[in-house]
Amino acid sequence: MGLFSKLFGKPKQPMPQPQANMKPETGKSHTKVCKVAGVTFGNRQECLKRLRTDKQAGKVINVSMQEYSYQGEPAIKIIANGMEIGNLHTEDCDFIKNNQSRILGIKDLYIGYAEDIKTYYAKITLIIQNKT
């Protein structure tokens, strides 16, 4: 049973084809970067600003993913230091659900700022075990 199966109690599903934003599989694991969607909803911009400041100051940011249902469809929200900062895109949710047993953890939360549109954005980097 995989990491998310244990967390969410869901059975494993068939593996999808590799995604374009994944690094090649070399060694024992590789990474996949996922954009966080919905970062402008509600107070999420303020949360991202606070988290970015904390991260730049060297403070630890605890990141987790939580599955839920949105309009009857499975979704995964991203929570950082107890604050909901957004959701994964549908294709990334599908990838995670289909590869639960291979997800080893979250390597990084990147928070950037697009100066031209004055908006914070986020990406998470997942560590994924290579296929054996």
Salt bridges, closest charged atoms under 4 A:
GLU25 OE2 - HIS30 NE2 3.93
GLU25 OE2 - ARG102 NH2 3.03
ASP54 OD1 - LYS59 NZ 3.83
GLU67 OE2 - LYS97 NZ 2.50
GLU84 OE2 - ARG44 NH2 2.70
GLU84 OE1 - LYS77 NZ 3.64
ASP92 OD1 - LYS32 NZ 3.25
ASP108 OD1 - LYS55 NZ 2.74
GLU115 OE2 - LYS118 NZ 3.25
